[in-house]
Amino acid sequence: MTNKAASVSREIFDRGCRACPRLAGFLDEVNSRYPDYYCRPVPPFGDGAARLLVVGLAPGMHGANRTGRPFTGDHAGILLYETLHKFGFSSKVESLSADDGLTLRDCRITNAVKCLPPDNKPVGAEINSCNRFLANELDSLVPGSIVLALGGIAHRAVVKARGLRQADYKFAHAADHDLGTFCMLDSYHCSRYNTNTGRLTPAMFDAVFAKAKGMLDK
């Protein structure tokens, strides 16, 4: 393998990626309607040496796809950043834009799929195509880190990225899984649907973060 190929194989993000035709075409369409939106693959955000990696599903139409920063500017980010701030991972309680000065401490946020999917639903081939970036990001974590998977798709993407059997690691809210060099915690996604229906309450989300914080502080 050439040095260039080796470098590409270890990438955790590619701003110019257009590997998924459906997603690339959809981003072009959205950009034509909203020319001021970011409308590209959204990079991970936060501390490069973080021991807590939060893995979401994909950018939201008027959130990360607009601002260029995960969970920024939409409903799903409200509870997430409030909770990150409460447990000392975020410098601010609210994330409004990519240039609002908010920083993350010992935490990074990424997505299983880096591009906005139609109806917030990536297909299997798109999740698989993007999985190499997640795999490389997981490889970069220091031993003893915690990965917090928000929702079943993020959970399964992490399992796949580690080359493990899905049947051995079932998603369940507040469950934890030993994946060798790091532990994965599960939480329902902090989407509007889950928070509005009570499937995920602030107390439930707090409990997951308290568990993560306790594990990191050992």
N, C-alpha and C positions, 0 to 999 in steps of 0.2 A: 504494500500500500504506500502511495506517495505521501509526503508530508501534507500536501494540500488535501488529499482524500481523507487522511487521518483527522485533520482539523475539522472538516465538514462532518465526519461521522460522530464527532463529540459535541456538535452544536446543540445548544438547548433552545435556540430560537433562530428563525430566519425571516427577517422583515420582508424580504422579497419573495417568499414562498408562494407558489401558485400550483402546488402539486395536486390539488383537488379541484377538478374542473367546475363542479357544481358550486363550491364555495367561492372560487375565484370569480366566477360569473355573477354570483349573487352580490359580492362585494362591489363589483363594477356597477351593477344596477343600483345598489343602495347609494353609492357615491354620486351617481348622476342625480339622484333625488335630494341628497344631502351633501352638497359639495364641501361643506365645512367640517364634515365628520372625518375621523381618522381613517376608517375603512381599509385597514390592512391587518395582517397578523399582529396580535397584541402581545408584547413581550412580558415576561415575568417582571414583577415589581417587588422591590424590597432589599433586604440585607443579603449580599452575595454569600456570606458565611453563616446564614441563618440555620438554626437547629429546628425551627418549626417551618414546615412547608405546607401551605394551605393549597389544596388542589380543587379548583372549581370545574365546571362543565365547559363553558365556552363564553366568549364575550356576548354581552347583551346588546341589542340593537341601539338603544339610546343611552347605554352605559359605556362599557369599555370600548365598544365599536365607535362611539362618538368621541370619547376622551383620550383613548389610547392607553388607559391604565386599568388593570383588572378591578372589577366591582366598584368603579368610580362613576358617580353620576346617575345611578339607577337605584331602584328600590332594594334590590338584593344586597347592595353594599351598605345600606343603613345599619342593619343589625350586625353585619360582619365588622365594620370599622368601630362601631360602638363597643363591641365585645373585645376586639383587639386592644382598644384604648383602655378598657377596664382592667385588662390583665397585663398591661404594661408593654404591649407589643407595638402600639401605634402612638405617635406623638400628638395626634389629634383625634377627636371623637367623630369627625365627619370628613368624608372624602368627596370633594366637589369637582376638582379638575386636576389634570396631570401636573399643573404648576402651582398648586395651592400650598406647597411647602411641607406637606405631610411626609413623614418618614416612618419606616418600620424598623423596629429593634428586634434582632434575633428572629426575624420572621420574613418570609417571602411568600408572595401569592403568585400562582401560576394557573393555567387551565389545561385540561386534558386535550382540548381542541383550541387552537390559537386564533381561528377565524370565526366570524359570525356565521352561524348556520341558519337557513330558513326556518322560521317557527321555533327557533332555539332547539332544533333537533338534528344533530349530526347523524349521518348514517354510519354503519359499521366500517366501511372502507375509509371514511374520513378520520374516524377515531384511530384506526390502525395506522394510517399514513402519518398522523401526527404523533404517534406513540414513541417514535424514536427520539423526539425532542424531550419528552417526559422521561424516558429511560435514561438519557444522558444527564438530565437534571437530578434524578434520583441517585445516580452514580456519584454525583458531586457532593452529596450530603456527608457530613462528618458522622462517624459511628455514634449511635445513641440519639440521633435526631428523631423527631416526630413528624409524621406526615398525616395531615388532617384531610380526609377525603370528604368533600361535600356532595353527597348524593351517590346513587348506585353507579352511574356512568364513570364518575371520577374514581370510585373505588375499584371498579373492574379494570379501568385503564392503568391504575397503579399495579394491580396484580399482573396484568399482561406485560407491563414494562419490566417487571422482575422475572418474567419467564416462568411464572407459577401457575398451578392449576386453579381455575376459577372455583371448582367444586370444593376446594379445601379452604376457601376464604369467602364466607358468605357475608353480604352487607347487612348490617343491623345498626340502628342508631345507638351511639355510645359504645359500640363494640370495639375491642382493640385486637390487633393481629400482629404477631411477631413475624417480621419479614427479614429477619437476619440482622443486618446492620442498622435497621431502624424499625420503629413500631408505627403501624398505621392505625389511626383512630377514625371511626366513621361518624358522620353526622348527616341528618337530613339537610338538604340544600336550603340555604336561607332565601329562597325565592318568595315572591309575593304570594304565590298560591299556598305554599307551606306555612308561611307566617299568618296569612289572613284566615286560613282554615283551622289554625291551632295545631296542625300536625307538628310544627316546630314552634315552641315558645321561647322567649328570652331566657327563662330559667333552664330549659333543656339545653340551649346553646351554651349558656354559662357553665353548666355542669361538664360539658365536653371540654371546654377550654380550661376549666379548673383541673381537670384530669391531665390534660396535656402539660399545663404549667407544673403540676406536681411531679410528673414524670421527668421533666427537664431539670427540675430543681433538686433531684435526688443526688 
